[in-house]
Each structure stands twice: as C-alpha cells, then as structure tokens.
Amino acid sequence: MALGRALYGLTLSIGVMGCGTPDDSSFEDTGFYVGEVVPADGDQDVLVSASPNLLLSAPASAETCTNSTVQLVAIAGSNAVANHIDATLEFDGDEKIIINPENELIPGFTYMVTVRSGVEGCTSEDGLMIRPFASRFTVSD
C-alpha cells in the first residue's frame, strides 16, 4: 500500500507555539485547558486502534471544537511535515473529546494531537479560549 493512500488529507508544516501543559506561562490562562491526554505525551507502544482522548478543564463547545481546531496528524521525517488524519470527534460527557480516526493508525508512525486556540480556535461552552496544546505518541510496530 502506498503511503499516500494510507495518509489522507492535506500536508502541512507543524509549528505549534505556546503549546503544553496548563503551567505554560506563554498564554494568558482563561481556565480552559487540556488537563490530560490519552495516550500520554511520549507514549511509545500505542495500538493501531487508538482513539486519543482529551480530558478538559471545562465543557467544550461542539461549535468551535471541530476537526479544524482539534486534530490528529501523522508526523513524517525530521522536518516535522505532517499529514492530517481524517477523524470524527465525539463529545463524551461535558469535559471529554474523543478523536476517532477513520482508519487504523500506521505501526511505527509518530502522531501529534493538536488543539488550536485563539479567535478561531476551540472554546468552552462559556466562550473561554482554550490554552494551545500539542502531544505526541508513537504507534507500536
């Protein structure tokens, strides 16, 4: 199977600034942030059937937390070129988003979960901007 067929979507360069844990001082804290991600940042033995979970500090707005603001991308090469992975978002309860990839993940690949903030980013139901977030994991061979 050709790599191009396995990785659907557009190719873009990833450069996420100010991402990280809630104690990151580069962003004005609104009180809305990703408190935990599963698989955890840096996990190395993730199953091909994984559906990343984001546990949030407040209920998310389904209108602003969409496939364009909450993404799963496959990282290719040292230049951090990424391929967007087609997925659906599931809102499980008030404070959890599950990213369900349309296809199994590729063994040996590193993936990044990103959450975009700002005026056109993911917000809480109360309209608070989320703290920008990025986390990586690798699928086991």
N, C-alpha and C positions, 0 to 999 in steps of 0.2 A: 504494500500500500504506500503510495507516495505521501510524503509529509504534507504537501499542500492539501491533500484530500482529508487528512486527519485533523488539521487545524483550520477551522472555519473562521471566517470574519476578516477584518482588516488588520494590516500590520502597522504598528506604530512604535515610536520610541517611548520608553517609560522614563520619566524623570519626576518622581514624586517628592516634593519638598515639604518639609514640616510634618512628615508622617511619623507615627509612632504611638507610644503609649500616652495615657492621659496626663502624665507629668511633663510632656514635651512643652517647653516654655515658648516655642516659636509661634504659638497660636493662642489667641485670646480664648480662654476656656468659657464656653457657654453652658457647660454641664452636660452636654450631649456628646458621647464618645463611644467607641467600641471598647468594651471592658475586657472581652475575651474573644478569641477566635479559635475554632477547632476545624482542622488540625492547627496546632500551635505553630507560631513563627519558628522556623528552623526545623520542623519535623522532617525526618528523612525516610520513613518507612510507611508512607501513606498508601492506602489501597486505591486501585484504579476506579473503584466505585464511589470514591469520596464525594460528599456534598458539603462544602465548607459552611460552617455555622458562625454567625456573628451575634454575640450577646451584647446588647446595647444598654446604655445607662438610662434610657427613656424610650417610650414608644416611638417608632419610626413612622413617618408619613409615606404611605404607599404611592402617593402622587409624585414625591420628589426622590424617593429611594427606588430607583429604577435600574434597568440594565445599562443605562448610560452613566449612572453615578456609583453603582455598586457592581464591580466587575471581577471576573476571573480571567487571567491571561496566562499563557504559556510563555516562559522566558526561553529565548534561543540565543546561545552564544554569549561571548563576553561583552558585546556591545549593548546588552540589555534590550535587544529588539524583542518585542512581544507580539503574540497573536491572540486576539480576543477569542475567548471560548464562549460559544453560544450556550446560554443557560437561562433558566427561569428562576425568578425569585419567589420564595414562599415566606410569608409572614406568619410565624408560628408563635402565637401569643402576642403580647404587647411589645416585648423587647428582644425579639429574636428574628433574624433574617437567615434563611437557608438558601444557598446558591446551589441549584440543581443543574449540573451540566447535562446537555442533551445527549452526549456520548461519553463513553468511558474515558478517563484520563489516560495519558500515554506513559507507560513504565519508563523510568529514568529521567523524565522531564521535571523541571522545576516550574512551579506555578506561583503566581502572585495574586492575592486578593487585595483589591484597592477600593477605597471609599473616598469619593471626591466631596470636598466641602466648597463653601463659597456661595455666591448668589444663585448659581445654577446647580448646586450640589444637593446632597442628601440632607434633609432636615427632620427634626422631630415633629410629632403631631402638633406641638405648640409653636412651631416655626423656628426653633433654635437650629443654627448651623452646626453640623457635626464636625468634630475635630478630624482633619485628614488622617487617613490610616492606610498602611500597607503591611502585608505579612506574606512570607514565602514558605513554601513547603515543597518537598520532592516526593514523587511517586516511586514506590519500590519497584525494582526490576522483576 
